[in-house]
Amino acid sequence: MPDPRIKNEKQYEALVKKGYSKEKSARIANTPDAGEKGGQAKPYEEWTKEELQKQASKVGIQGRSYMNKKSLIDSLRNN
C-alpha cells in the first residue's frame, strides 16, 4: 500500500533500491519538481569554505565548524 506521506512513490522506491536511506529517499521524493532540478549549481570544489559551511548547516551536518574544505565536501556528498 502506498505511503500517503510520499509524493513521488516511484522515485522513492528507485532511490531506496539504489541504496539511499528511507529518510533521504523520502526527502528527495517529496521535493517539488525534484526530477526537473539539477545542473545549475557549480561543483562543491568551486565553493568557498564559508559557502560549504552554510550548506552543511542547512542540511544539519554535525561538527562542520571543525572541518576543512575537503571534509565539508565529503560530508555534503555523503549526507
mmCIF file of the N, C-alpha and C atoms, coordinates in Angstrom:
data_MODEL
# 
_entry.id   MODEL 
# 
loop_
_atom_site.group_PDB 
_atom_site.id 
_atom_site.type_symbol 
_atom_site.label_atom_id 
_atom_site.label_alt_id 
_atom_site.label_comp_id 
_atom_site.label_asym_id 
_atom_site.label_entity_id 
_atom_site.label_seq_id 
_atom_site.pdbx_PDB_ins_code 
_atom_site.Cartn_x 
_atom_site.Cartn_y 
_atom_site.Cartn_z 
_atom_site.occupancy 
_atom_site.B_iso_or_equiv 
_atom_site.pdbx_formal_charge 
_atom_site.auth_seq_id 
_atom_site.auth_comp_id 
_atom_site.auth_asym_id 
_atom_site.auth_atom_id 
_atom_site.pdbx_PDB_model_num 
ATOM 1   N N  . MET A 1 1  ? 0.843  -1.184 0.000   1.00 0.00 ? 1  MET A N  1 
ATOM 2   C CA . MET A 1 1  ? 0.000  0.000  0.000   1.00 0.00 ? 1  MET A CA 1 
ATOM 3   C C  . MET A 1 1  ? 0.889  1.248  0.000   1.00 0.00 ? 1  MET A C  1 
ATOM 4   N N  . PRO A 1 2  ? 0.640  2.187  -0.888  1.00 0.00 ? 2  PRO A N  1 
ATOM 5   C CA . PRO A 1 2  ? 1.460  3.399  -0.967  1.00 0.00 ? 2  PRO A CA 1 
ATOM 6   C C  . PRO A 1 2  ? 1.384  4.233  0.316   1.00 0.00 ? 2  PRO A C  1 
ATOM 7   N N  . ASP A 1 3  ? 2.481  4.859  0.649   1.00 0.00 ? 3  ASP A N  1 
ATOM 8   C CA . ASP A 1 3  ? 2.550  5.732  1.816   1.00 0.00 ? 3  ASP A CA 1 
ATOM 9   C C  . ASP A 1 3  ? 2.034  7.116  1.417   1.00 0.00 ? 3  ASP A C  1 
ATOM 10  N N  . PRO A 1 4  ? 0.985  7.621  2.058   1.00 0.00 ? 4  PRO A N  1 
ATOM 11  C CA . PRO A 1 4  ? 0.428  8.920  1.669   1.00 0.00 ? 4  PRO A CA 1 
ATOM 12  C C  . PRO A 1 4  ? 1.378  10.095 1.940   1.00 0.00 ? 4  PRO A C  1 
ATOM 13  N N  . ARG A 1 5  ? 2.428  9.869  2.742   1.00 0.00 ? 5  ARG A N  1 
ATOM 14  C CA . ARG A 1 5  ? 3.381  10.948 3.037   1.00 0.00 ? 5  ARG A CA 1 
ATOM 15  C C  . ARG A 1 5  ? 4.398  11.122 1.915   1.00 0.00 ? 5  ARG A C  1 
ATOM 16  N N  . ILE A 1 6  ? 4.495  10.144 1.015   1.00 0.00 ? 6  ILE A N  1 
ATOM 17  C CA . ILE A 1 6  ? 5.445  10.199 -0.096  1.00 0.00 ? 6  ILE A CA 1 
ATOM 18  C C  . ILE A 1 6  ? 4.722  10.716 -1.334  1.00 0.00 ? 6  ILE A C  1 
ATOM 19  N N  . LYS A 1 7  ? 5.215  11.829 -1.884  1.00 0.00 ? 7  LYS A N  1 
ATOM 20  C CA . LYS A 1 7  ? 4.557  12.435 -3.041  1.00 0.00 ? 7  LYS A CA 1 
ATOM 21  C C  . LYS A 1 7  ? 4.882  11.711 -4.346  1.00 0.00 ? 7  LYS A C  1 
ATOM 22  N N  . ASN A 1 8  ? 6.097  11.222 -4.486  1.00 0.00 ? 8  ASN A N  1 
ATOM 23  C CA . ASN A 1 8  ? 6.504  10.538 -5.716  1.00 0.00 ? 8  ASN A CA 1 
ATOM 24  C C  . ASN A 1 8  ? 6.979  9.138  -5.335  1.00 0.00 ? 8  ASN A C  1 
ATOM 25  N N  . GLU A 1 9  ? 6.040  8.229  -5.232  1.00 0.00 ? 9  GLU A N  1 
ATOM 26  C CA . GLU A 1 9  ? 6.319  6.858  -4.771  1.00 0.00 ? 9  GLU A CA 1 
ATOM 27  C C  . GLU A 1 9  ? 7.313  6.134  -5.684  1.00 0.00 ? 9  GLU A C  1 
ATOM 28  N N  . LYS A 1 10 ? 7.193  6.325  -6.981  1.00 0.00 ? 10 LYS A N  1 
ATOM 29  C CA . LYS A 1 10 ? 8.077  5.657  -7.942  1.00 0.00 ? 10 LYS A CA 1 
ATOM 30  C C  . LYS A 1 10 ? 9.537  6.103  -7.740  1.00 0.00 ? 10 LYS A C  1 
ATOM 31  N N  . GLN A 1 11 ? 9.732  7.396  -7.575  1.00 0.00 ? 11 GLN A N  1 
ATOM 32  C CA . GLN A 1 11 ? 11.071 7.927  -7.348  1.00 0.00 ? 11 GLN A CA 1 
ATOM 33  C C  . GLN A 1 11 ? 11.615 7.449  -5.994  1.00 0.00 ? 11 GLN A C  1 
ATOM 34  N N  . TYR A 1 12 ? 10.763 7.437  -4.978  1.00 0.00 ? 12 TYR A N  1 
ATOM 35  C CA . TYR A 1 12 ? 11.153 6.971  -3.642  1.00 0.00 ? 12 TYR A CA 1 
ATOM 36  C C  . TYR A 1 12 ? 11.665 5.531  -3.696  1.00 0.00 ? 12 TYR A C  1 
ATOM 37  N N  . GLU A 1 13 ? 10.908 4.653  -4.345  1.00 0.00 ? 13 GLU A N  1 
ATOM 38  C CA . GLU A 1 13 ? 11.289 3.240  -4.447  1.00 0.00 ? 13 GLU A CA 1 
ATOM 39  C C  . GLU A 1 13 ? 12.604 3.079  -5.203  1.00 0.00 ? 13 GLU A C  1 
ATOM 40  N N  . ALA A 1 14 ? 12.792 3.851  -6.263  1.00 0.00 ? 14 ALA A N  1 
ATOM 41  C CA . ALA A 1 14 ? 14.022 3.770  -7.042  1.00 0.00 ? 14 ALA A CA 1 
ATOM 42  C C  . ALA A 1 14 ? 15.231 4.200  -6.203  1.00 0.00 ? 14 ALA A C  1 
ATOM 43  N N  . LEU A 1 15 ? 15.070 5.234  -5.402  1.00 0.00 ? 15 LEU A N  1 
ATOM 44  C CA . LEU A 1 15 ? 16.165 5.709  -4.567  1.00 0.00 ? 15 LEU A CA 1 
ATOM 45  C C  . LEU A 1 15 ? 16.515 4.708  -3.465  1.00 0.00 ? 15 LEU A C  1 
ATOM 46  N N  . VAL A 1 16 ? 15.500 4.105  -2.849  1.00 0.00 ? 16 VAL A N  1 
ATOM 47  C CA . VAL A 1 16 ? 15.743 3.090  -1.818  1.00 0.00 ? 16 VAL A CA 1 
ATOM 48  C C  . VAL A 1 16 ? 16.468 1.899  -2.433  1.00 0.00 ? 16 VAL A C  1 
ATOM 49  N N  . LYS A 1 17 ? 16.043 1.515  -3.634  1.00 0.00 ? 17 LYS A N  1 
ATOM 50  C CA . LYS A 1 17 ? 16.667 0.387  -4.336  1.00 0.00 ? 17 LYS A CA 1 
ATOM 51  C C  . LYS A 1 17 ? 18.131 0.684  -4.656  1.00 0.00 ? 17 LYS A C  1 
ATOM 52  N N  . LYS A 1 18 ? 18.452 1.959  -4.933  1.00 0.00 ? 18 LYS A N  1 
ATOM 53  C CA . LYS A 1 18 ? 19.826 2.366  -5.221  1.00 0.00 ? 18 LYS A CA 1 
ATOM 54  C C  . LYS A 1 18 ? 20.700 2.360  -3.970  1.00 0.00 ? 18 LYS A C  1 
ATOM 55  N N  . GLY A 1 19 ? 20.066 2.314  -2.784  1.00 0.00 ? 19 GLY A N  1 
ATOM 56  C CA . GLY A 1 19 ? 20.841 2.273  -1.552  1.00 0.00 ? 19 GLY A CA 1 
ATOM 57  C C  . GLY A 1 19 ? 20.709 3.502  -0.670  1.00 0.00 ? 19 GLY A C  1 
ATOM 58  N N  . TYR A 1 20 ? 19.899 4.460  -1.080  1.00 0.00 ? 20 TYR A N  1 
ATOM 59  C CA . TYR A 1 20 ? 19.668 5.635  -0.245  1.00 0.00 ? 20 TYR A CA 1 
ATOM 60  C C  . TYR A 1 20 ? 18.863 5.217  0.985   1.00 0.00 ? 20 TYR A C  1 
ATOM 61  N N  . SER A 1 21 ? 19.031 5.955  2.083   1.00 0.00 ? 21 SER A N  1 
ATOM 62  C CA . SER A 1 21 ? 18.234 5.668  3.273   1.00 0.00 ? 21 SER A CA 1 
ATOM 63  C C  . SER A 1 21 ? 16.778 6.031  2.990   1.00 0.00 ? 21 SER A C  1 
ATOM 64  N N  . LYS A 1 22 ? 15.870 5.466  3.756   1.00 0.00 ? 22 LYS A N  1 
ATOM 65  C CA . LYS A 1 22 ? 14.448 5.767  3.571   1.00 0.00 ? 22 LYS A CA 1 
ATOM 66  C C  . LYS A 1 22 ? 14.176 7.241  3.814   1.00 0.00 ? 22 LYS A C  1 
ATOM 67  N N  . GLU A 1 23 ? 14.865 7.821  4.819   1.00 0.00 ? 23 GLU A N  1 
ATOM 68  C CA . GLU A 1 23 ? 14.660 9.237  5.135   1.00 0.00 ? 23 GLU A CA 1 
ATOM 69  C C  . GLU A 1 23 ? 15.109 10.133 3.984   1.00 0.00 ? 23 GLU A C  1 
ATOM 70  N N  . LYS A 1 24 ? 16.301 9.877  3.464   1.00 0.00 ? 24 LYS A N  1 
ATOM 71  C CA . LYS A 1 24 ? 16.812 10.697 2.364   1.00 0.00 ? 24 LYS A CA 1 
ATOM 72  C C  . LYS A 1 24 ? 15.972 10.498 1.107   1.00 0.00 ? 24 LYS A C  1 
ATOM 73  N N  . SER A 1 25 ? 15.569 9.270  0.836   1.00 0.00 ? 25 SER A N  1 
ATOM 74  C CA . SER A 1 25 ? 14.722 8.990  -0.323  1.00 0.00 ? 25 SER A CA 1 
ATOM 75  C C  . SER A 1 25 ? 13.402 9.746  -0.231  1.00 0.00 ? 25 SER A C  1 
ATOM 76  N N  . ALA A 1 26 ? 12.804 9.764  0.963   1.00 0.00 ? 26 ALA A N  1 
ATOM 77  C CA . ALA A 1 26 ? 11.539 10.473 1.155   1.00 0.00 ? 26 ALA A CA 1 
ATOM 78  C C  . ALA A 1 26 ? 11.731 11.973 0.965   1.00 0.00 ? 26 ALA A C  1 
ATOM 79  N N  . ARG A 1 27 ? 12.840 12.501 1.484   1.00 0.00 ? 27 ARG A N  1 
ATOM 80  C CA . ARG A 1 27 ? 13.119 13.927 1.352   1.00 0.00 ? 27 ARG A CA 1 
ATOM 81  C C  . ARG A 1 27 ? 13.223 14.314 -0.121  1.00 0.00 ? 27 ARG A C  1 
ATOM 82  N N  . ILE A 1 28 ? 13.938 13.509 -0.894  1.00 0.00 ? 28 ILE A N  1 
ATOM 83  C CA . ILE A 1 28 ? 14.112 13.796 -2.316  1.00 0.00 ? 28 ILE A CA 1 
ATOM 84  C C  . ILE A 1 28 ? 12.787 13.632 -3.068  1.00 0.00 ? 28 ILE A C  1 
ATOM 85  N N  . ALA A 1 29 ? 12.066 12.552 -2.791  1.00 0.00 ? 29 ALA A N  1 
ATOM 86  C CA . ALA A 1 29 ? 10.803 12.286 -3.489  1.00 0.00 ? 29 ALA A CA 1 
ATOM 87  C C  . ALA A 1 29 ? 9.727  13.310 -3.159  1.00 0.00 ? 29 ALA A C  1 
ATOM 88  N N  . ASN A 1 30 ? 9.835  13.966 -2.025  1.00 0.00 ? 30 ASN A N  1 
ATOM 89  C CA . ASN A 1 30 ? 8.837  14.959 -1.633  1.00 0.00 ? 30 ASN A CA 1 
ATOM 90  C C  . ASN A 1 30 ? 9.197  16.377 -2.056  1.00 0.00 ? 30 ASN A C  1 
ATOM 91  N N  . THR A 1 31 ? 10.353 16.550 -2.675  1.00 0.00 ? 31 THR A N  1 
ATOM 92  C CA . THR A 1 31 ? 10.757 17.864 -3.147  1.00 0.00 ? 31 THR A CA 1 
ATOM 93  C C  . THR A 1 31 ? 9.970  18.202 -4.411  1.00 0.00 ? 31 THR A C  1 
ATOM 94  N N  . PRO A 1 32 ? 9.369  19.381 -4.453  1.00 0.00 ? 32 PRO A N  1 
ATOM 95  C CA . PRO A 1 32 ? 8.640  19.758 -5.671  1.00 0.00 ? 32 PRO A CA 1 
ATOM 96  C C  . PRO A 1 32 ? 9.578  19.767 -6.882  1.00 0.00 ? 32 PRO A C  1 
ATOM 97  N N  . ASP A 1 33 ? 9.149  19.232 -7.979  1.00 0.00 ? 33 ASP A N  1 
ATOM 98  C CA . ASP A 1 33 ? 9.895  19.109 -9.233  1.00 0.00 ? 33 ASP A CA 1 
ATOM 99  C C  . ASP A 1 33 ? 11.337 18.635 -9.033  1.00 0.00 ? 33 ASP A C  1 
ATOM 100 N N  . ALA A 1 34 ? 11.517 17.625 -8.160  1.00 0.00 ? 34 ALA A N  1 
ATOM 101 C CA . ALA A 1 34 ? 12.853 17.088 -7.887  1.00 0.00 ? 34 ALA A CA 1 
ATOM 102 C C  . ALA A 1 34 ? 13.490 16.514 -9.136  1.00 0.00 ? 34 ALA A C  1 
ATOM 103 N N  . GLY A 1 35 ? 12.723 15.901 -9.986  1.00 0.00 ? 35 GLY A N  1 
ATOM 104 C CA . GLY A 1 35 ? 13.264 15.312 -11.200 1.00 0.00 ? 35 GLY A CA 1 
ATOM 105 C C  . GLY A 1 35 ? 13.663 16.344 -12.239 1.00 0.00 ? 35 GLY A C  1 
ATOM 106 N N  . GLU A 1 36 ? 13.206 17.572 -12.093 1.00 0.00 ? 36 GLU A N  1 
ATOM 107 C CA . GLU A 1 36 ? 13.482 18.605 -13.076 1.00 0.00 ? 36 GLU A CA 1 
ATOM 108 C C  . GLU A 1 36 ? 14.652 19.495 -12.692 1.00 0.00 ? 36 GLU A C  1 
ATOM 109 N N  . LYS A 1 37 ? 15.071 19.455 -11.452 1.00 0.00 ? 37 LYS A N  1 
ATOM 110 C CA . LYS A 1 37 ? 16.160 20.308 -10.994 1.00 0.00 ? 37 LYS A CA 1 
ATOM 111 C C  . LYS A 1 37 ? 17.499 19.673 -11.323 1.00 0.00 ? 37 LYS A C  1 
ATOM 112 N N  . GLY A 1 38 ? 18.549 20.442 -11.137 1.00 0.00 ? 38 GLY A N  1 
ATOM 113 C CA . GLY A 1 38 ? 19.894 19.912 -11.289 1.00 0.00 ? 38 GLY A CA 1 
ATOM 114 C C  . GLY A 1 38 ? 20.669 20.594 -12.392 1.00 0.00 ? 38 GLY A C  1 
ATOM 115 N N  . GLY A 1 39 ? 21.988 20.514 -12.249 1.00 0.00 ? 39 GLY A N  1 
ATOM 116 C CA . GLY A 1 39 ? 22.848 21.067 -13.272 1.00 0.00 ? 39 GLY A CA 1 
ATOM 117 C C  . GLY A 1 39 ? 23.063 22.564 -13.203 1.00 0.00 ? 39 GLY A C  1 
ATOM 118 N N  . GLN A 1 40 ? 22.453 23.245 -12.258 1.00 0.00 ? 40 GLN A N  1 
ATOM 119 C CA . GLN A 1 40 ? 22.570 24.693 -12.194 1.00 0.00 ? 40 GLN A CA 1 
ATOM 120 C C  . GLN A 1 40 ? 23.665 25.155 -11.235 1.00 0.00 ? 40 GLN A C  1 
ATOM 121 N N  . ALA A 1 41 ? 23.951 24.363 -10.219 1.00 0.00 ? 41 ALA A N  1 
ATOM 122 C CA . ALA A 1 41 ? 24.929 24.770 -9.205  1.00 0.00 ? 41 ALA A CA 1 
ATOM 123 C C  . ALA A 1 41 ? 26.340 24.421 -9.657  1.00 0.00 ? 41 ALA A C  1 
ATOM 124 N N  . LYS A 1 42 ? 27.288 25.255 -9.231  1.00 0.00 ? 42 LYS A N  1 
ATOM 125 C CA . LYS A 1 42 ? 28.683 24.952 -9.545  1.00 0.00 ? 42 LYS A CA 1 
ATOM 126 C C  . LYS A 1 42 ? 29.154 23.815 -8.634  1.00 0.00 ? 42 LYS A C  1 
ATOM 127 N N  . PRO A 1 43 ? 30.185 23.073 -9.026  1.00 0.00 ? 43 PRO A N  1 
ATOM 128 C CA . PRO A 1 43 ? 30.673 21.957 -8.210  1.00 0.00 ? 43 PRO A CA 1 
ATOM 129 C C  . PRO A 1 43 ? 31.168 22.443 -6.847  1.00 0.00 ? 43 PRO A C  1 
ATOM 130 N N  . TYR A 1 44 ? 31.047 21.579 -5.837  1.00 0.00 ? 44 TYR A N  1 
ATOM 131 C CA . TYR A 1 44 ? 31.470 21.945 -4.484  1.00 0.00 ? 44 TYR A CA 1 
ATOM 132 C C  . TYR A 1 44 ? 32.914 22.436 -4.438  1.00 0.00 ? 44 TYR A C  1 
ATOM 133 N N  . GLU A 1 45 ? 33.779 21.917 -5.294  1.00 0.00 ? 45 GLU A N  1 
ATOM 134 C CA . GLU A 1 45 ? 35.183 22.332 -5.285  1.00 0.00 ? 45 GLU A CA 1 
ATOM 135 C C  . GLU A 1 45 ? 35.348 23.822 -5.589  1.00 0.00 ? 45 GLU A C  1 
ATOM 136 N N  . GLU A 1 46 ? 34.373 24.413 -6.260  1.00 0.00 ? 46 GLU A N  1 
ATOM 137 C CA . GLU A 1 46 ? 34.423 25.841 -6.588  1.00 0.00 ? 46 GLU A CA 1 
ATOM 138 C C  . GLU A 1 46 ? 33.779 26.715 -5.512  1.00 0.00 ? 46 GLU A C  1 
ATOM 139 N N  . TRP A 1 47 ? 33.140 26.109 -4.516  1.00 0.00 ? 47 TRP A N  1 
ATOM 140 C CA . TRP A 1 47 ? 32.516 26.862 -3.435  1.00 0.00 ? 47 TRP A CA 1 
ATOM 141 C C  . TRP A 1 47 ? 33.583 27.314 -2.450  1.00 0.00 ? 47 TRP A C  1 
ATOM 142 N N  . THR A 1 48 ? 33.317 28.414 -1.747  1.00 0.00 ? 48 THR A N  1 
ATOM 143 C CA . THR A 1 48 ? 34.211 28.832 -0.668  1.00 0.00 ? 48 THR A CA 1 
ATOM 144 C C  . THR A 1 48 ? 33.916 27.981 0.562   1.00 0.00 ? 48 THR A C  1 
ATOM 145 N N  . LYS A 1 49 ? 34.839 27.979 1.494   1.00 0.00 ? 49 LYS A N  1 
ATOM 146 C CA . LYS A 1 49 ? 34.633 27.216 2.728   1.00 0.00 ? 49 LYS A CA 1 
ATOM 147 C C  . LYS A 1 49 ? 33.396 27.740 3.467   1.00 0.00 ? 49 LYS A C  1 
ATOM 148 N N  . GLU A 1 50 ? 33.194 29.035 3.453   1.00 0.00 ? 50 GLU A N  1 
ATOM 149 C CA . GLU A 1 50 ? 32.031 29.633 4.121   1.00 0.00 ? 50 GLU A CA 1 
ATOM 150 C C  . GLU A 1 50 ? 30.730 29.175 3.481   1.00 0.00 ? 50 GLU A C  1 
ATOM 151 N N  . GLU A 1 51 ? 30.701 29.107 2.141   1.00 0.00 ? 51 GLU A N  1 
ATOM 152 C CA . GLU A 1 51 ? 29.505 28.614 1.444   1.00 0.00 ? 51 GLU A CA 1 
ATOM 153 C C  . GLU A 1 51 ? 29.235 27.154 1.802   1.00 0.00 ? 51 GLU A C  1 
ATOM 154 N N  . LEU A 1 52 ? 30.296 26.363 1.870   1.00 0.00 ? 52 LEU A N  1 
ATOM 155 C CA . LEU A 1 52 ? 30.154 24.953 2.228   1.00 0.00 ? 52 LEU A CA 1 
ATOM 156 C C  . LEU A 1 52 ? 29.631 24.807 3.662   1.00 0.00 ? 52 LEU A C  1 
ATOM 157 N N  . GLN A 1 53 ? 30.123 25.643 4.573   1.00 0.00 ? 53 GLN A N  1 
ATOM 158 C CA . GLN A 1 53 ? 29.659 25.584 5.961   1.00 0.00 ? 53 GLN A CA 1 
ATOM 159 C C  . GLN A 1 53 ? 28.183 25.969 6.068   1.00 0.00 ? 53 GLN A C  1 
ATOM 160 N N  . LYS A 1 54 ? 27.757 26.954 5.300   1.00 0.00 ? 54 LYS A N  1 
ATOM 161 C CA . LYS A 1 54 ? 26.336 27.333 5.298   1.00 0.00 ? 54 LYS A CA 1 
ATOM 162 C C  . LYS A 1 54 ? 25.468 26.190 4.796   1.00 0.00 ? 54 LYS A C  1 
ATOM 163 N N  . GLN A 1 55 ? 25.920 25.524 3.715   1.00 0.00 ? 55 GLN A N  1 
ATOM 164 C CA . GLN A 1 55 ? 25.169 24.399 3.165   1.00 0.00 ? 55 GLN A CA 1 
ATOM 165 C C  . GLN A 1 55 ? 25.136 23.247 4.162   1.00 0.00 ? 55 GLN A C  1 
ATOM 166 N N  . ALA A 1 56 ? 26.267 22.988 4.810   1.00 0.00 ? 56 ALA A N  1 
ATOM 167 C CA . ALA A 1 56 ? 26.342 21.919 5.812   1.00 0.00 ? 56 ALA A CA 1 
ATOM 168 C C  . ALA A 1 56 ? 25.403 22.222 6.976   1.00 0.00 ? 56 ALA A C  1 
ATOM 169 N N  . SER A 1 57 ? 25.311 23.474 7.351   1.00 0.00 ? 57 SER A N  1 
ATOM 170 C CA . SER A 1 57 ? 24.396 23.889 8.415   1.00 0.00 ? 57 SER A CA 1 
ATOM 171 C C  . SER A 1 57 ? 22.953 23.660 7.989   1.00 0.00 ? 57 SER A C  1 
ATOM 172 N N  . LYS A 1 58 ? 22.660 24.000 6.733   1.00 0.00 ? 58 LYS A N  1 
ATOM 173 C CA . LYS A 1 58 ? 21.308 23.848 6.194   1.00 0.00 ? 58 LYS A CA 1 
ATOM 174 C C  . LYS A 1 58 ? 20.837 22.392 6.239   1.00 0.00 ? 58 LYS A C  1 
ATOM 175 N N  . VAL A 1 59 ? 21.755 21.449 5.959   1.00 0.00 ? 59 VAL A N  1 
ATOM 176 C CA . VAL A 1 59 ? 21.365 20.042 5.933   1.00 0.00 ? 59 VAL A CA 1 
ATOM 177 C C  . VAL A 1 59 ? 21.638 19.328 7.262   1.00 0.00 ? 59 VAL A C  1 
ATOM 178 N N  . GLY A 1 60 ? 22.175 20.057 8.243   1.00 0.00 ? 60 GLY A N  1 
ATOM 179 C CA . GLY A 1 60 ? 22.309 19.504 9.589   1.00 0.00 ? 60 GLY A CA 1 
ATOM 180 C C  . GLY A 1 60 ? 23.528 18.636 9.845   1.00 0.00 ? 60 GLY A C  1 
ATOM 181 N N  . ILE A 1 61 ? 24.640 18.935 9.213   1.00 0.00 ? 61 ILE A N  1 
ATOM 182 C CA . ILE A 1 61 ? 25.866 18.169 9.431   1.00 0.00 ? 61 ILE A CA 1 
ATOM 183 C C  . ILE A 1 61 ? 26.523 18.638 10.726  1.00 0.00 ? 61 ILE A C  1 
ATOM 184 N N  . GLN A 1 62 ? 26.797 17.694 11.611  1.00 0.00 ? 62 GLN A N  1 
ATOM 185 C CA . GLN A 1 62 ? 27.415 17.998 12.894  1.00 0.00 ? 62 GLN A CA 1 
ATOM 186 C C  . GLN A 1 62 ? 28.929 18.141 12.740  1.00 0.00 ? 62 GLN A C  1 
ATOM 187 N N  . GLY A 1 63 ? 29.551 19.005 13.542  1.00 0.00 ? 63 GLY A N  1 
ATOM 188 C CA . GLY A 1 63 ? 30.994 19.172 13.553  1.00 0.00 ? 63 GLY A CA 1 
ATOM 189 C C  . GLY A 1 63 ? 31.545 19.955 12.381  1.00 0.00 ? 63 GLY A C  1 
ATOM 190 N N  . ARG A 1 64 ? 30.690 20.641 11.652  1.00 0.00 ? 64 ARG A N  1 
ATOM 191 C CA . ARG A 1 64 ? 31.133 21.338 10.444  1.00 0.00 ? 64 ARG A CA 1 
ATOM 192 C C  . ARG A 1 64 ? 32.124 22.465 10.728  1.00 0.00 ? 64 ARG A C  1 
ATOM 193 N N  . SER A 1 65 ? 32.059 23.077 11.896  1.00 0.00 ? 65 SER A N  1 
ATOM 194 C CA . SER A 1 65 ? 32.970 24.187 12.189  1.00 0.00 ? 65 SER A CA 1 
ATOM 195 C C  . SER A 1 65 ? 34.416 23.719 12.358  1.00 0.00 ? 65 SER A C  1 
ATOM 196 N N  . TYR A 1 66 ? 34.608 22.427 12.603  1.00 0.00 ? 66 TYR A N  1 
ATOM 197 C CA . TYR A 1 66 ? 35.956 21.875 12.769  1.00 0.00 ? 66 TYR A CA 1 
ATOM 198 C C  . TYR A 1 66 ? 36.499 21.272 11.470  1.00 0.00 ? 66 TYR A C  1 
ATOM 199 N N  . MET A 1 67 ? 35.690 21.217 10.438  1.00 0.00 ? 67 MET A N  1 
ATOM 200 C CA . MET A 1 67 ? 36.087 20.554 9.195   1.00 0.00 ? 67 MET A CA 1 
ATOM 201 C C  . MET A 1 67 ? 36.832 21.495 8.263   1.00 0.00 ? 67 MET A C  1 
ATOM 202 N N  . ASN A 1 68 ? 37.760 20.904 7.506   1.00 0.00 ? 68 ASN A N  1 
ATOM 203 C CA . ASN A 1 68 ? 38.398 21.669 6.436   1.00 0.00 ? 68 ASN A CA 1 
ATOM 204 C C  . ASN A 1 68 ? 37.514 21.553 5.186   1.00 0.00 ? 68 ASN A C  1 
ATOM 205 N N  . LYS A 1 69 ? 37.924 22.208 4.118   1.00 0.00 ? 69 LYS A N  1 
ATOM 206 C CA . LYS A 1 69 ? 37.091 22.258 2.918   1.00 0.00 ? 69 LYS A CA 1 
ATOM 207 C C  . LYS A 1 69 ? 36.834 20.858 2.343   1.00 0.00 ? 69 LYS A C  1 
ATOM 208 N N  . LYS A 1 70 ? 37.868 20.015 2.288   1.00 0.00 ? 70 LYS A N  1 
ATOM 209 C CA . LYS A 1 70 ? 37.706 18.668 1.748   1.00 0.00 ? 70 LYS A CA 1 
ATOM 210 C C  . LYS A 1 70 ? 36.732 17.851 2.597   1.00 0.00 ? 70 LYS A C  1 
ATOM 211 N N  . SER A 1 71 ? 36.824 17.957 3.904   1.00 0.00 ? 71 SER A N  1 
ATOM 212 C CA . SER A 1 71 ? 35.915 17.220 4.793   1.00 0.00 ? 71 SER A CA 1 
ATOM 213 C C  . SER A 1 71 ? 34.476 17.701 4.636   1.00 0.00 ? 71 SER A C  1 
ATOM 214 N N  . LEU A 1 72 ? 34.302 19.002 4.456   1.00 0.00 ? 72 LEU A N  1 
ATOM 215 C CA . LEU A 1 72 ? 32.959 19.543 4.239   1.00 0.00 ? 72 LEU A CA 1 
ATOM 216 C C  . LEU A 1 72 ? 32.359 18.985 2.945   1.00 0.00 ? 72 LEU A C  1 
ATOM 217 N N  . ILE A 1 73 ? 33.161 18.962 1.886   1.00 0.00 ? 73 ILE A N  1 
ATOM 218 C CA . ILE A 1 73 ? 32.693 18.439 0.602   1.00 0.00 ? 73 ILE A CA 1 
ATOM 219 C C  . ILE A 1 73 ? 32.309 16.968 0.743   1.00 0.00 ? 73 ILE A C  1 
ATOM 220 N N  . ASP A 1 74 ? 33.169 16.180 1.389   1.00 0.00 ? 74 ASP A N  1 
ATOM 221 C CA . ASP A 1 74 ? 32.893 14.754 1.589   1.00 0.00 ? 74 ASP A CA 1 
ATOM 222 C C  . ASP A 1 74 ? 31.607 14.558 2.383   1.00 0.00 ? 74 ASP A C  1 
ATOM 223 N N  . SER A 1 75 ? 31.445 15.344 3.453   1.00 0.00 ? 75 SER A N  1 
ATOM 224 C CA . SER A 1 75 ? 30.252 15.221 4.286   1.00 0.00 ? 75 SER A CA 1 
ATOM 225 C C  . SER A 1 75 ? 28.979 15.597 3.531   1.00 0.00 ? 75 SER A C  1 
ATOM 226 N N  . LEU A 1 76 ? 29.055 16.657 2.722   1.00 0.00 ? 76 LEU A N  1 
ATOM 227 C CA . LEU A 1 76 ? 27.883 17.067 1.946   1.00 0.00 ? 76 LEU A CA 1 
ATOM 228 C C  . LEU A 1 76 ? 27.515 16.020 0.904   1.00 0.00 ? 76 LEU A C  1 
ATOM 229 N N  . ARG A 1 77 ? 28.499 15.424 0.280   1.00 0.00 ? 77 ARG A N  1 
ATOM 230 C CA . ARG A 1 77 ? 28.225 14.412 -0.746  1.00 0.00 ? 77 ARG A CA 1 
ATOM 231 C C  . ARG A 1 77 ? 27.697 13.121 -0.158  1.00 0.00 ? 77 ARG A C  1 
ATOM 232 N N  . ASN A 1 78 ? 28.071 12.813 1.067   1.00 0.00 ? 78 ASN A N  1 
ATOM 233 C CA . ASN A 1 78 ? 27.673 11.546 1.686   1.00 0.00 ? 78 ASN A CA 1 
ATOM 234 C C  . ASN A 1 78 ? 26.555 11.698 2.712   1.00 0.00 ? 78 ASN A C  1 
ATOM 235 N N  . ASN A 1 79 ? 25.972 12.873 2.781   1.00 0.00 ? 79 ASN A N  1 
ATOM 236 C CA . ASN A 1 79 ? 24.896 13.105 3.748   1.00 0.00 ? 79 ASN A CA 1 
ATOM 237 C C  . ASN A 1 79 ? 23.626 12.426 3.314   1.00 0.00 ? 79 ASN A C  1 
# 
